[in-house]
């Protein structure tokens, strides 16, 4: 077996550390807020399902298919979207993505049955395609490789935060009616509006590169660009990213992680409701528990990975924890044990994700990075299609969630084992070994 690779330890001067910290202070809060809104708009359907499914006649299989079909649209348009971002700049393209997905997210309020539900979810995936890999690519323009575990972890903290606040907020909106709309319709409209508004904020506040950041001095711009250039591989072609076996290995690992992420995320409210006689509001509050624990673990684990310089083990270990958590939850008969196990599953997923993204971002650059990162994310996100659909289909077939949790456990275990295949010393994609 090959040894786990270690990231080159950061050896920044105090001046360089100050510039990196300044960039993080200006960029990460806004980027994190965008990701909170993005993630909430893609998974709030899991809370809508508590009342929407009965209103429009969705079976568990139909809901699972619709929840997952988002990622088919995402898959088809991910790579071209990231290539456009690399060409025209993040500011304009991310703003376009925000406004488009916000309008489609609001339009979900008017789905009337299985067919329109499927169409709406597919279009939401098309509209949002390129946002997450675009943000990961954008971070490579600003931060050197050895700092990215912490930085990506801070950015991706938005995911468990969105899930933690999304439960209470979304279930509260289920009991609210505006303009004669049902609660789930009100939820889609209210939660889609921020994306549209933030599109205009991005146009004003998100600089494309350090060279255009008004809050950096000329010396700070040169310092930050030199840091990024020092860690960046030699420029590579698009096909270097798309045809690389290593990129496809990353995509396979990410597939397993994402299958667990969304297989759990889209079904967590209904799984939790099945643990006892709970109201929708109680489900929302209890749903926050796994995500709050995951948020803490995500930040701490990313920092630990940066401190030690070790990456692969920091993906493998939490993936194994996630696999064990879902396995125990599938077999537990005590609801408290099941909730603790689900929490371990969530912690495992979210601790692994930001460290995982440090691996491809240090091996790709230029157009190869734009295409390769988008390919990893788009292929990996097919797990976001399979996970929710598999859980829903197995729920209809077996009458419970245990079989679906076994699938999520196997996906996490597979991801953890595949990451061990990454060689200890890997030349950048496109470079001569």
MOZI-V276466 format. One record per backbone hydrogen bond with DSSP energy under -0.5 kcal/mol. CO is the residue of the C=O (numbers start at 1). NH is the residue of the N-H. E is the energy in kcal/mol with one decimal. If there is no record, write none. Layout:
BEGIN
[[CO | NH | E] [CO | NH | E]]
END
This chain:
BEGIN
[[5 | 311 | -1.4] [5 | 312 | -0.7] [13 | 17 | -2.7] [14 | 18 | -1.9] [15 | 19 | -1.9] [16 | 20 | -2.5] [17 | 21 | -2.5] [18 | 22 | -2.1] [19 | 23 | -2.4] [20 | 24 | -2.4] [21 | 25 | -2.4] [22 | 26 | -1.7] [23 | 27 | -2.3] [24 | 28 | -1.9] [24 | 29 | -0.5] [27 | 31 | -2.8] [28 | 32 | -3.2] [29 | 33 | -2.1] [30 | 34 | -2.3] [31 | 35 | -2.1] [32 | 36 | -2.3] [33 | 37 | -2.2] [34 | 38 | -2.5] [35 | 39 | -3.0] [36 | 40 | -2.4] [37 | 41 | -2.2] [38 | 42 | -1.4] [39 | 43 | -1.8] [40 | 44 | -2.0] [43 | 46 | -2.4] [44 | 47 | -0.9] [44 | 48 | -2.2] [45 | 49 | -2.0] [47 | 50 | -1.5] [48 | 51 | -1.9] [48 | 52 | -3.6] [49 | 53 | -0.7] [51 | 55 | -1.5] [52 | 56 | -2.5] [53 | 57 | -0.8] [53 | 58 | -2.6] [57 | 59 | -0.5] [59 | 63 | -2.5] [60 | 64 | -2.5] [61 | 65 | -2.5] [62 | 66 | -2.4] [63 | 67 | -3.0] [64 | 68 | -2.0] [65 | 69 | -2.1] [66 | 70 | -0.6] [68 | 71 | -2.0] [69 | 72 | -1.2] [69 | 73 | -1.4] [70 | 74 | -1.7] [71 | 75 | -2.3] [72 | 76 | -2.3] [73 | 77 | -1.4] [74 | 78 | -1.0] [75 | 79 | -0.5] [77 | 81 | -1.7] [78 | 82 | -2.2] [79 | 83 | -2.2] [80 | 84 | -2.1] [81 | 85 | -2.2] [82 | 86 | -2.4] [83 | 87 | -1.4] [84 | 88 | -3.4] [85 | 89 | -2.4] [89 | 93 | -1.4] [90 | 94 | -2.9] [91 | 95 | -1.6] [92 | 96 | -1.9] [93 | 97 | -2.3] [94 | 98 | -2.5] [95 | 99 | -2.2] [96 | 100 | -2.2] [97 | 101 | -2.7] [98 | 102 | -2.3] [99 | 103 | -1.9] [100 | 104 | -2.0] [101 | 105 | -2.9] [102 | 106 | -2.0] [103 | 107 | -1.8] [104 | 108 | -0.9] [105 | 108 | -0.7] [106 | 109 | -1.7] [107 | 110 | -2.1] [108 | 111 | -1.4] [113 | 117 | -2.3] [114 | 118 | -2.2] [115 | 119 | -2.3] [116 | 120 | -2.6] [117 | 121 | -2.2] [118 | 122 | -2.2] [119 | 123 | -2.5] [120 | 124 | -1.9] [121 | 125 | -1.7] [122 | 126 | -2.0] [123 | 127 | -2.6] [124 | 128 | -2.1] [125 | 129 | -1.1] [128 | 131 | -2.3] [130 | 134 | -1.5] [131 | 135 | -2.1] [132 | 136 | -2.2] [133 | 137 | -2.8] [134 | 138 | -2.4] [135 | 139 | -2.0] [136 | 140 | -1.1] [137 | 140 | -0.6] [137 | 141 | -0.6] [138 | 141 | -1.2] [139 | 142 | -1.1] [139 | 143 | -2.3] [144 | 147 | -1.6] [145 | 148 | -1.8] [147 | 151 | -1.9] [148 | 152 | -3.2] [149 | 153 | -1.8] [150 | 154 | -2.2] [151 | 155 | -2.3] [152 | 156 | -3.2] [153 | 157 | -0.8] [155 | 158 | -1.5] [156 | 159 | -1.9] [156 | 160 | -0.6] [157 | 161 | -1.9] [158 | 162 | -3.1] [159 | 163 | -2.2] [160 | 164 | -2.6] [161 | 165 | -2.7] [162 | 166 | -2.2] [163 | 167 | -1.4] [164 | 168 | -0.8] [165 | 169 | -2.1] [166 | 170 | -2.8] [167 | 171 | -2.4] [168 | 172 | -1.7] [169 | 173 | -2.1] [170 | 174 | -1.4] [171 | 175 | -0.5] [172 | 175 | -1.2] [173 | 176 | -2.1] [178 | 181 | -2.2] [182 | 186 | -2.6] [183 | 187 | -2.2] [184 | 188 | -1.8] [185 | 189 | -2.0] [186 | 190 | -2.8] [187 | 191 | -2.5] [188 | 192 | -1.1] [189 | 193 | -1.3] [190 | 194 | -0.6] [192 | 195 | -0.6] [192 | 196 | -1.0] [193 | 197 | -1.9] [194 | 198 | -2.7] [195 | 199 | -1.3] [196 | 200 | -0.8] [197 | 200 | -0.8] [197 | 201 | -1.1] [198 | 202 | -2.5] [199 | 203 | -1.2] [200 | 204 | -0.8] [201 | 204 | -0.9] [201 | 205 | -2.1] [202 | 206 | -2.0] [205 | 207 | -0.8] [209 | 212 | -1.6] [210 | 213 | -1.6] [212 | 214 | -0.7] [213 | 216 | -1.3] [217 | 221 | -2.4] [218 | 222 | -2.0] [219 | 223 | -2.2] [220 | 224 | -2.5] [221 | 225 | -2.4] [222 | 226 | -2.2] [223 | 227 | -2.1] [224 | 228 | -2.2] [225 | 229 | -2.4] [226 | 230 | -2.0] [227 | 231 | -1.1] [228 | 231 | -0.6] [228 | 232 | -1.0] [236 | 367 | -0.6] [236 | 368 | -0.8] [237 | 240 | -0.6] [237 | 241 | -1.0] [238 | 241 | -0.9] [238 | 242 | -2.1] [239 | 243 | -2.5] [244 | 248 | -1.7] [245 | 249 | -1.9] [246 | 250 | -2.5] [247 | 251 | -2.3] [248 | 252 | -2.0] [249 | 253 | -2.3] [250 | 254 | -2.7] [251 | 255 | -2.0] [252 | 256 | -1.6] [253 | 257 | -1.9] [254 | 258 | -3.0] [255 | 259 | -2.3] [256 | 260 | -1.7] [257 | 261 | -2.4] [258 | 262 | -2.7] [259 | 263 | -1.9] [260 | 264 | -1.8] [261 | 265 | -2.5] [262 | 266 | -2.3] [264 | 268 | -1.9] [267 | 271 | -3.0] [268 | 272 | -3.0] [269 | 273 | -2.2] [270 | 274 | -1.5] [272 | 275 | -1.3] [273 | 276 | -1.1] [276 | 278 | -1.5] [279 | 283 | -2.2] [280 | 284 | -2.1] [281 | 285 | -2.1] [282 | 286 | -2.8] [283 | 287 | -2.4] [284 | 168 | -0.6] [284 | 288 | -0.7] [285 | 288 | -0.8] [286 | 289 | -1.4] [286 | 290 | -0.6] [287 | 291 | -0.7] [288 | 292 | -2.4] [289 | 293 | -2.0] [290 | 294 | -2.0] [291 | 295 | -2.3] [292 | 296 | -1.7] [293 | 297 | -2.2] [294 | 298 | -2.6] [295 | 299 | -1.7] [296 | 300 | -2.2] [297 | 301 | -2.8] [298 | 302 | -1.9] [299 | 303 | -2.1] [300 | 304 | -2.1] [301 | 305 | -2.3] [302 | 306 | -1.9] [303 | 307 | -2.5] [304 | 308 | -2.4] [305 | 309 | -1.8] [305 | 310 | -0.5] [309 | 7 | -3.7] [311 | 315 | -0.6] [312 | 315 | -1.6] [312 | 316 | -2.9] [313 | 317 | -2.4] [315 | 319 | -1.7] [316 | 320 | -2.2] [317 | 321 | -2.0] [318 | 322 | -2.7] [319 | 323 | -2.3] [320 | 324 | -2.3] [321 | 325 | -2.6] [322 | 326 | -2.3] [323 | 327 | -1.9] [324 | 328 | -2.6] [325 | 329 | -2.3] [326 | 330 | -1.9] [327 | 331 | -1.1] [328 | 331 | -0.5] [328 | 332 | -1.6] [334 | 338 | -2.4] [335 | 339 | -2.2] [336 | 340 | -2.3] [337 | 341 | -2.5] [338 | 342 | -2.5] [339 | 343 | -2.1] [340 | 344 | -2.1] [341 | 345 | -2.1] [342 | 346 | -2.3] [343 | 347 | -2.7] [344 | 348 | -2.5] [345 | 349 | -2.0] [346 | 350 | -2.5] [347 | 351 | -2.3] [348 | 352 | -1.4] [349 | 353 | -1.7] [350 | 354 | -0.8] [351 | 355 | -0.6] [352 | 356 | -2.4] [353 | 357 | -1.7] [354 | 358 | -0.6] [355 | 358 | -1.1] [355 | 359 | -0.6] [356 | 359 | -1.5] [356 | 360 | -0.7] [357 | 361 | -1.2] [358 | 362 | -0.8] [359 | 362 | -0.7] [360 | 363 | -1.0] [360 | 364 | -0.7] [363 | 429 | -2.4] [365 | 368 | -0.9] [365 | 369 | -1.3] [366 | 370 | -1.9] [367 | 371 | -2.7] [368 | 372 | -3.2] [369 | 373 | -2.6] [370 | 374 | -1.3] [371 | 375 | -2.5] [372 | 376 | -2.7] [373 | 377 | -2.4] [374 | 378 | -2.9] [375 | 379 | -2.8] [376 | 380 | -2.3] [377 | 381 | -2.1] [379 | 382 | -1.4] [380 | 383 | -1.9] [381 | 384 | -0.9] [381 | 385 | -0.6] [382 | 385 | -0.6] [382 | 386 | -2.5] [383 | 387 | -2.9] [384 | 388 | -0.6] [385 | 389 | -1.4] [386 | 390 | -3.1] [387 | 391 | -2.2] [388 | 392 | -2.3] [389 | 393 | -3.0] [390 | 394 | -2.6] [391 | 395 | -1.8] [392 | 396 | -2.2] [393 | 397 | -2.0] [394 | 398 | -2.9] [395 | 399 | -2.3] [401 | 405 | -2.1] [402 | 406 | -1.9] [403 | 407 | -1.6] [404 | 408 | -2.0] [405 | 409 | -2.3] [406 | 410 | -2.3] [407 | 411 | -2.2] [408 | 412 | -2.1] [409 | 413 | -2.2] [410 | 414 | -2.4] [411 | 415 | -2.1] [412 | 416 | -2.2] [413 | 417 | -2.0] [414 | 418 | -2.4] [415 | 419 | -1.8] [417 | 420 | -0.9] [418 | 421 | -1.9] [419 | 422 | -1.4] [424 | 426 | -0.6] [425 | 427 | -0.5] [428 | 431 | -2.5] [431 | 433 | -0.5]]
END
